[in-house]
Amino acid sequence: MTIQVEYRQLGKTGLRVSVPVMGAMTFGSAAWGGPWILEEEKAFELLKAAWDNGINTIDTANMYSNGVSESIVGNFVKKVRPNYHVSSSTSMLPFHVYHSPSQSTADATS
């Protein structure tokens, strides 16, 4: 399945983020209940498909599965881009991971 990805400038930051955004609310631990929760192995499959199709923005938060979602996203980023930077914000904003599958690590922007 191929998706149509567009990129938009994020304010004046110079970052180009994908539309659509990959949501990671369903990533976590089955211990938290709910048949909709995806453990790391299944979440990696979705993250890889999104990455391979050009999605460069992942929405997660420390409240998703009590922080396990963020850990899964972090583990994925470490696996595919070991020297990549992750930006995180607090308060009401989720954290986002920005990447371009075609960029070298040296070109990565956080």
Secondary structure, DSSP 8 states (H G I E B T S, - for coil): -----EEEE-TTS--EEEES-EE-TTBS-GGG--TT-B-HHHHHHHHHHHHHTT--EEEE-TTGGGGHHHHHHHHHHHHH-TT---B---TT--EEEE--TTS-GGG---
